[in-house]
Amino acid sequence: QVQLVESGGGLVQPGGSLTLSCRASGSIFSRNVMGWYRQAPGKQREWVAVVARGGFTNYADSVKGRFTISRDNAKNMVYLQMNTLKPEDTAVYYCNFHPPSRPYWGQGTQVTVSS
């Protein structure tokens, strides 16, 4: 069974950048769509971005133009490049398949945007 482990979070000032990584313990090649999700304190988890096996991407309106999702099937990795970060981007970020599957939620990685 595939396990997904997120990393790369941290504390960053508004306007800064971070790159998140998601490492899959098994092959994600056969999984058509991978996604990043986030959950802010007191809010429900929300979808952020998705990437299909062939490279098609889609983004939530709140991050469009600032975030870039990508995947490397050979390395079983999914990435989220986040630029021009805002305080409202503060959340725990998770990767999962899309649509998400409960058994694959990991610990996530905390992103805090604050001056």
Accessible surface in RSA format (square Angstrom, percent):
REM  Atomic radii and reference values for relative SASA: ProtOr
REM  Chains: A
REM  Algorithm: Lee & Richards
REM  Probe-radius: 1.40
REM  Slices: 20
REM RES _ NUM      All-atoms   Total-Side   Main-Chain    Non-polar    All polar
REM                ABS   REL    ABS   REL    ABS   REL    ABS   REL    ABS   REL
RES GLN A   1   168.43  94.2  88.64  64.8  79.79 190.0  43.77  93.2 124.66  94.5
RES VAL A   2    18.74  12.3  17.25  15.6   1.49   3.6  17.27  15.0   1.47   4.0
RES GLN A   3   121.21  67.8 118.43  86.6   2.78   6.6  26.20  55.8  95.01  72.1
RES LEU A   4     8.65   4.8   0.10   0.1   8.55  21.5   0.10   0.1   8.55  23.0
RES VAL A   5    73.63  48.5  70.06  63.4   3.57   8.6  71.93  62.5   1.71   4.6
RES GLU A   6    13.95   8.0   1.38   1.0  12.58  29.9   0.00   0.0  13.95  11.4
RES SER A   7    57.01  48.2  54.63  72.9   2.39   5.5  37.63  80.1  19.38  27.2
RES GLY A   8    37.39  46.1   0.00   N/A  37.39  46.1  24.89  68.3  12.50  28.0
RES GLY A   9    28.59  35.3   0.00   N/A  28.59  35.3   1.88   5.2  26.72  59.8
RES GLY A  10    29.46  36.3   0.00   N/A  29.46  36.3  29.31  80.4   0.15   0.3
RES LEU A  11   134.07  74.7 100.50  71.9  33.56  84.4 100.50  70.6  33.56  90.3
RES VAL A  12    21.72  14.3  16.68  15.1   5.04  12.1  21.72  18.9   0.00   0.0
RES GLN A  13   121.96  68.2 119.98  87.7   1.98   4.7  31.79  67.7  90.17  68.4
RES PRO A  14    61.80  45.0  39.75  36.2  22.06  80.2  40.13  33.1  21.68 134.7
RES GLY A  15    50.59  62.4   0.00   N/A  50.59  62.4  24.60  67.5  25.99  58.2
RES GLY A  16    20.92  25.8   0.00   N/A  20.92  25.8  20.26  55.6   0.66   1.5
RES SER A  17    58.80  49.7  38.95  52.0  19.85  45.7  23.20  49.4  35.60  49.9
RES LEU A  18    35.99  20.0  30.68  22.0   5.31  13.3  35.99  25.3   0.00   0.0
RES THR A  19    62.00  44.1  46.97  47.6  15.03  35.8  35.86  48.2  26.14  39.5
RES LEU A  20     0.00   0.0   0.00   0.0   0.00   0.0   0.00   0.0   0.00   0.0
RES SER A  21    25.30  21.4  25.19  33.6   0.11   0.3   6.72  14.3  18.58  26.0
RES CYS A  22     0.78   0.6   0.40   0.4   0.38   0.9   0.00   0.0   0.78   0.8
RES ARG A  23   127.24  53.4 126.73  64.6   0.51   1.2  46.14  63.1  81.10  49.1
RES ALA A  24     7.22   6.6   1.33   2.1   5.89  13.4   1.33   1.9   5.89  15.6
RES SER A  25    68.98  58.3  31.56  42.1  37.42  86.2  33.46  71.2  35.53  49.8
RES GLY A  26    22.40  27.6   0.00   N/A  22.40  27.6  22.40  61.5   0.00   0.0
RES SER A  27    67.21  56.8  53.14  70.9  14.07  32.4  42.26  90.0  24.95  35.0
RES ILE A  28     0.15   0.1   0.15   0.1   0.00   0.0   0.15   0.1   0.00   0.0
RES PHE A  29   118.61  59.3 118.61  73.5   0.00   0.0 118.61  71.9   0.00   0.0
RES SER A  30    88.81  75.0  66.66  89.0  22.14  51.0  48.54 103.4  40.27  56.4
RES ARG A  31    86.57  36.3  84.24  42.9   2.34   5.6  17.22  23.5  69.36  42.0
RES ASN A  32    82.04  56.6  75.79  73.2   6.25  15.1  26.13  62.9  55.92  54.0
RES VAL A  33    33.39  22.0  28.76  26.0   4.63  11.2  28.76  25.0   4.63  12.6
RES MET A  34     0.14   0.1   0.14   0.1   0.00   0.0   0.14   0.1   0.00   0.0
RES GLY A  35     0.00   0.0   0.00   N/A   0.00   0.0   0.00   0.0   0.00   0.0
RES TRP A  36     0.00   0.0   0.00   0.0   0.00   0.0   0.00   0.0   0.00   0.0
RES TYR A  37     8.49   4.0   8.49   4.8   0.00   0.0   8.49   6.4   0.00   0.0
RES ARG A  38    14.33   6.0  14.28   7.3   0.05   0.1   1.90   2.6  12.42   7.5
RES GLN A  39    66.85  37.4  63.14  46.1   3.71   8.8  11.12  23.7  55.73  42.3
RES ALA A  40    22.07  20.3  18.24  28.1   3.83   8.7  18.71  26.4   3.36   8.9
RES PRO A  41   113.17  82.5  85.69  78.1  27.48  99.9  98.03  80.9  15.14  94.1
RES GLY A  42    92.25 113.8   0.00   N/A  92.25 113.8  45.46 124.8  46.79 104.8
RES LYS A  43   142.49  69.5 129.60  79.5  12.88  30.7  81.75  73.6  60.73  64.7
RES GLN A  44   162.17  90.7 148.20 108.3  13.97  33.3  53.55 114.0 108.62  82.4
RES ARG A  45    86.97  36.5  60.57  30.9  26.40  62.8  14.78  20.2  72.19  43.8
RES GLU A  46    82.26  47.2  75.94  57.4   6.32  15.1  31.50  60.9  50.76  41.4
RES TRP A  47    79.84  32.0  69.16  33.5  10.68  25.1  69.16  36.9  10.68  17.3
RES VAL A  48     0.98   0.6   0.80   0.7   0.18   0.4   0.98   0.9   0.00   0.0
RES ALA A  49     0.00   0.0   0.00   0.0   0.00   0.0   0.00   0.0   0.00   0.0
RES VAL A  50    12.56   8.3  12.56  11.4   0.00   0.0  12.56  10.9   0.00   0.0
RES VAL A  51     3.21   2.1   3.21   2.9   0.00   0.0   3.21   2.8   0.00   0.0
RES ALA A  52    15.86  14.6  15.35  23.7   0.51   1.2  15.35  21.6   0.51   1.3
RES ARG A  53   102.33  43.0  88.88  45.3  13.45  32.0   8.13  11.1  94.20  57.1
RES GLY A  54    82.27 101.5   0.00   N/A  82.27 101.5  42.32 116.1  39.95  89.5
RES GLY A  55    43.52  53.7   0.00   N/A  43.52  53.7  26.98  74.0  16.55  37.1
RES PHE A  56   143.08  71.6 131.67  81.6  11.42  29.7 140.76  85.3   2.32   6.6
RES THR A  57    46.88  33.3  32.75  33.2  14.13  33.7  10.62  14.3  36.26  54.8
RES ASN A  58    65.54  45.2  64.03  61.9   1.51   3.6   3.09   7.4  62.45  60.4
RES TYR A  59    35.96  16.8  31.81  18.1   4.15  10.8  26.18  19.7   9.78  12.1
RES ALA A  60    16.52  15.2  14.13  21.8   2.38   5.4  16.52  23.3   0.00   0.0
RES ASP A  61   123.73  86.7 100.25  99.8  23.48  55.5  38.41  90.4  85.32  85.1
RES SER A  62    64.80  54.8  42.02  56.1  22.78  52.5  50.39 107.3  14.41  20.2
RES VAL A  63     0.23   0.2   0.22   0.2   0.02   0.0   0.23   0.2   0.00   0.0
RES LYS A  64   116.19  56.7  96.80  59.4  19.39  46.2  61.63  55.5  54.56  58.1
RES GLY A  65    82.17 101.3   0.00   N/A  82.17 101.3  42.85 117.6  39.31  88.0
RES ARG A  66    28.78  12.1  24.07  12.3   4.71  11.2  23.46  32.1   5.32   3.2
RES PHE A  67     5.11   2.6   0.00   0.0   5.11  13.3   0.00   0.0   5.11  14.6
RES THR A  68    73.77  52.5  72.65  73.7   1.11   2.7  45.61  61.3  28.16  42.6
RES ILE A  69     4.43   2.5   0.00   0.0   4.43  10.7   0.00   0.0   4.43  12.0
RES SER A  70    50.40  42.6  47.14  62.9   3.27   7.5  36.41  77.5  13.99  19.6
RES ARG A  71    34.60  14.5   7.07   3.6  27.52  65.5   7.58  10.4  27.02  16.4
RES ASP A  72    43.46  30.4  39.44  39.3   4.01   9.5  13.93  32.8  29.53  29.4
RES ASN A  73    32.06  22.1  22.58  21.8   9.48  22.8   8.80  21.2  23.26  22.5
RES ALA A  74    99.64  91.6  57.39  88.6  42.25  96.1  69.98  98.5  29.67  78.6
RES LYS A  75   140.38  68.5 121.54  74.6  18.84  44.9  73.32  66.0  67.05  71.4
RES ASN A  76    35.56  24.5  35.37  34.2   0.19   0.5   1.34   3.2  34.22  33.1
RES MET A  77    30.86  16.0  30.86  20.4   0.00   0.0  25.42  21.6   5.44   7.2
RES VAL A  78     1.42   0.9   1.42   1.3   0.00   0.0   1.42   1.2   0.00   0.0
RES TYR A  79    59.98  28.0  59.98  34.1   0.00   0.0  43.46  32.7  16.52  20.4
RES LEU A  80     0.00   0.0   0.00   0.0   0.00   0.0   0.00   0.0   0.00   0.0
RES GLN A  81    60.37  33.8  60.16  44.0   0.21   0.5  29.09  61.9  31.28  23.7
RES MET A  82     0.00   0.0   0.00   0.0   0.00   0.0   0.00   0.0   0.00   0.0
RES ASN A  83    56.00  38.6  56.00  54.1   0.00   0.0  14.74  35.5  41.27  39.9
RES THR A  84    77.13  54.9  74.84  75.9   2.29   5.5  48.30  64.9  28.83  43.6
RES LEU A  85     2.19   1.2   0.00   0.0   2.19   5.5   0.00   0.0   2.19   5.9
RES LYS A  86    82.27  40.1  81.71  50.1   0.57   1.3  35.40  31.9  46.88  49.9
RES PRO A  87    74.73  54.5  67.55  61.6   7.17  26.1  67.87  56.0   6.85  42.6
RES GLU A  88   119.39  68.5  94.45  71.5  24.94  59.4  61.35 118.7  58.04  47.4
RES ASP A  89     0.40   0.3   0.40   0.4   0.00   0.0   0.00   0.0   0.40   0.4
RES THR A  90    31.34  22.3  28.84  29.2   2.50   6.0  26.67  35.8   4.67   7.1
RES ALA A  91     1.31   1.2   0.62   0.9   0.69   1.6   1.31   1.8   0.00   0.0
RES VAL A  92    37.30  24.5  37.22  33.7   0.08   0.2  37.22  32.3   0.08   0.2
RES TYR A  93     0.00   0.0   0.00   0.0   0.00   0.0   0.00   0.0   0.00   0.0
RES TYR A  94    27.39  12.8  27.39  15.6   0.00   0.0   3.48   2.6  23.92  29.5
RES CYS A  95     0.00   0.0   0.00   0.0   0.00   0.0   0.00   0.0   0.00   0.0
RES ASN A  96     0.00   0.0   0.00   0.0   0.00   0.0   0.00   0.0   0.00   0.0
RES PHE A  97    10.33   5.2  10.33   6.4   0.00   0.0  10.33   6.3   0.00   0.0
RES HIS A  98    69.07  37.7  56.77  39.5  12.30  31.5  30.80  31.7  38.27  44.5
RES PRO A  99   108.24  78.9 101.57  92.6   6.67  24.2 101.57  83.9   6.67  41.5
RES PRO A 100    58.29  42.5  36.22  33.0  22.07  80.2  36.25  29.9  22.04 137.0
RES SER A 101    36.42  30.8  31.65  42.2   4.77  11.0  19.12  40.7  17.31  24.2
RES ARG A 102   205.88  86.4 191.86  97.8  14.02  33.4  69.17  94.5 136.71  82.9
RES PRO A 103    93.26  68.0  59.36  54.1  33.90 123.2  71.53  59.1  21.73 135.1
RES TYR A 104    30.67  14.3  25.90  14.7   4.77  12.4  10.59   8.0  20.08  24.8
RES TRP A 105    64.60  25.9  40.30  19.5  24.31  57.1  28.48  15.2  36.12  58.6
RES GLY A 106    24.26  29.9   0.00   N/A  24.26  29.9  14.06  38.6  10.20  22.8
RES GLN A 107   169.51  94.8 148.99 108.9  20.51  48.8  62.17 132.3 107.34  81.4
RES GLY A 108    15.09  18.6   0.00   N/A  15.09  18.6   0.00   0.0  15.09  33.8
RES THR A 109    16.19  11.5  11.38  11.5   4.81  11.5   6.53   8.8   9.66  14.6
RES GLN A 110    86.57  48.4  77.48  56.6   9.08  21.6  50.53 107.6  36.04  27.3
RES VAL A 111     0.00   0.0   0.00   0.0   0.00   0.0   0.00   0.0   0.00   0.0
RES THR A 112    42.57  30.3  42.57  43.2   0.00   0.0  30.69  41.2  11.88  18.0
RES VAL A 113     4.79   3.2   0.00   0.0   4.79  11.5   0.00   0.0   4.79  13.0
RES SER A 114    56.94  48.1  49.13  65.6   7.81  18.0  20.51  43.7  36.43  51.0
RES SER A 115   126.12 106.6  65.77  87.8  60.35 139.0  47.13 100.4  78.99 110.7
END  Absolute sums over single chains surface
CHAIN  1 A     6109.6       4662.5       1447.1       3199.2       2910.4
END  Absolute sums over all chains
TOTAL          6109.6       4662.5       1447.1       3199.2       2910.4
